[in-house]
Amino acid sequence: MGLIVPVWEFIADIVLFLVLGYAAIYALTRVSRYSDPFHRFIMITAFSLLIATVGRAMDIADDFSGAPSILPKLEVVLYFVSIIGVIYGLVNYIGSIEGRLLVVPSKIQQNGGITPGGFLYFGDRDSLLNFLASVDVPILAVTRTPWAFERIKNVKTLWVTQASEEGVSPTKLHVIIDTAVKFFKSGGKLILIDCLEVLILYNDFVSVFKFLTTLKDYALNTGGTVLVNVSEDTLEEREINLLTREFEPVRDLKRLLKPKTFS
């Protein structure tokens, strides 16, 4: 039994075998570190890589004369299964992440409604939560504290965090915009920005200001509303002045309610 392929081809097969095997073992050692959907993605990918490693081992055996003739057919099957596995894991993972971030509003009856546009809220948090609970419109809260809204049935939350796959990083303003636009287009009526200071901390005021004005434009285009919760103590006077040029300041949130009409 001797080598029947060029030496360079045999070396390439060995290198690929080692790389695939190392990647599979590396992934398997990290399976327990994460929760779904990343846990599921790593599991699927690791086993797909193991299958590909076995296929590569058969390919190495096939480099020598005297290898069973069935090996090439088994290699094709194993490579096919491994590629399908990796693709399935990736698509499943992306779908799970989008399902968490691209929030769809609850199907609730809208009563009265909210005035479209952009507003700055300077009041206390308890009044804000009570207002959100009192209006029958779909609401998305972009927040650092999603648990504060758990008991409000008409509020969906987008958690701004760098510590969990359950939310979105504060540096990814484009992801927040994309989520907000899809929320409005799906029937959402009010988006609350409840973490303005954090967004400014991780980006800069100019970037966040552009983000907010873009969000307001999308809101007006869909008949929605953007409400920015602001703490005056954490912003400079110039920043407050810029914001108030684009967003109407409110301290009494009842001003956002459309007057009811009677027929």
N, C-alpha and C positions, 0 to 999 in steps of 0.2 A: 504493500500500500504506500503510495507516494503522492506528493503534491502535484496536482494536475492544473493548477492556475498559476499565473504570474505571482512572484513573491510580493509585489506591491499590493496586489488584490488580496492576498492572504493577510498581509499586515493591516490593510484597511478593515477587513472583517474582524480581526482581533480587536482593533481600536474601537470599532462600533460596538462590539460585544461588551467591552469593558465600560464604555460610556453609558450604554443602556442599562447595564447591570448596576452601575454606581447610582444612576438617576433613580432607578426603581427602589433600591435600598434606602437612598436618601429620603425619598418621598414616604416610604413606609415608616421610617423612624420618626416622622413628624405628624403622622395621622392623628395621634391622640392629643396633639397640642391645640387643635382647633375644633370649633363647633360647625354645624351645617350653616351655609352650604359649602364652605371651604373644605370641611372634613370629607364630605361626599366626593367633591372634586378630586382631592388628593387620593382617596381610595381608588376611584375609577382609573385615574392616571397611573398610579403605582402598579396596579394589576395589569394594565395595558402595556406598560413598559416591561413588566416581567414576561408577558407573553412574547413581546418583541425580542427580549433577550434570549428566550428559548429558541425562537426562530433564527436568531443570529448564530446560536450555538450549532444548530443544524446546518446552517450555511457554512460554518467552519468545517464541520465534518464532511460536507459535500465538496470541499476544496481538495479532498484526497480521493484517489481512485479506490474503488471498492466500497464506497458509501452506497447504502440502499437507494434504489432509483425512486422510491416514494418520497424521499426527503424534500426534493424541490417543491412537490405539490403541498406537503405539509407546511413548508416555509411560507408559501403564498397565502395559505389559509390563516396561519398565525399572524402574519403581517397585516392581512386584511382585518382580522378581529382587533388587533391592537390599534390600528389607525381609527377604526370605527369607535373604539372605546375612548380614545383621547378626544375625538371630535364630540362624541356624546357628552363626555364629562365637561368639556369647555362650554358647549351650548347650554347645558343644564345649569352650570355655575352662573353664566351671564344672565340667563333667564331668572334665576333666583335673586340675584343682586338687583336686577331691574324691577322685579316684583316688590322688593323692599323699598326701593327709592322712588319709583314712578308711581306715586300714590294716586289712587282713584277715589274720588269723593263718594261718600255714602249716599245712597238714594233716599233722601229725606225730603219731606214736603217743605217748600219754601213759603214763608209767610211774611209778607211785607217787603223783605229784602234789604240790601245794604246799598248805600249810595256809591256808584262807581268812582274810581279815582285813587289817589294816594293820600294817606293821612299819617301824621306823626302823633303818637299818643304819649302824653307827659304825666298821666295819672298813676295811681297805685295799682299793684298787681292784682289784689283781690277784686277790685272793680273791673279789671280787664277780664278775669276768669268768669266773673258773674255775668258780664255782658256776652261773652262767647257762649255761655250756657243758655242764655235767654233768646238767642236768635236761631231761627230754623233755616239756616243756610249751610252748605258744605264749607268747611274751613280747614285750611292746612296751616299748621304752626311749625315754622322753621325755628328750632329751639335747642338750647343746651339741656333743658330739663323736660323731656317728654312725659315723664311720670306725673308732672303737675297737671296734665290735661287728660289723664286716663279716665276720669269720671264724666267727661263731657262727651256725650255720644256723637255729636256732629263734628268733632275735631279729629282730624288725622294729623300725625306728627312726622316731621323729618328731623331726626336727631343729628345735630352738628357735633361731631366728635372725631378724634384721631385714634381713639383707643378701641374701636369696635367696628366690625363689618356690618353691624346693624344700622349704621348711619352713614353720613357723608363727611369728608374732611372739610374744615372751614376754608381751606385754600381752594377748593374746587367750586368756585362760584358758578362756573358754566354748568355743572351738574345740578346745582340748586335751581338755576334758571330753567334748565330743561325739564326738571320735575315740576316746577311751578307752571310752566306753559302747558304741559300735558294735563295738569290738574284743572286749569282754567278751561281748556278745550273739552275736558270730560264733564264739565258742568259745575266745577268748583266756583265759589263766589268770593271768598275772602282768604287772603294769605297774610298771615301774621309773621313778621320778622321779629323774633323774640330774643335775638342774640347779636344785635348790631355791634356792640362793643367787641365781642369775640371776633366777628368777621373783620373788623378794622384792625384788631391786634395781629391777626394772621396774614392780612393782606396790607392794604393802606387805604386811607380815606378816599382818595381819588378813585381807586378801583371799585370800592364798595359803593361809592356814590353813583358811578356809571352803572353798576349792577342794579341798584335800586331804581334808577330812572328807566332803565330798560325793562325791568319788571313792571313798573307802573305803566309803561306804554303797552305792554302785552295785556295788562289788566283792562285798560281803557278799550283796547281793541276787542275784547271778549265780554265787556260789561262787568268786569270783576273789580275787586278792591284790594289794595295793598295797605296794610296797617303796620307801621313801624313803631315798636315799643322803644322809647328813648329815655335814657337817664341823662338829664341836663348836666349833672356833675361830672360825667365822664367824657364829655365832648367840649371842644373849644368853641368860643363864640362864633368864629368864622365858619366852622363846620355846621353849627346850628343854623346860621343864616343861609348857607347854601341849601341845606335840607328843606328849610321852610319856603324856599323859592319854588320847589317842586312838589312839596307835600304840605297839605294844610294842617296846621297844628290843632289838636283837639285835646281837651281835658275831660269833657263829658262825652262818652262814647255814644250816647243816645242821639247825638247829632248825625251819626252815620246812618241811622235808620231812615228808610224812605217812608214818607207819610202814607198811610193806608188809604185806599180809595174805596168808596162804597157805591154800588150801582143800584 
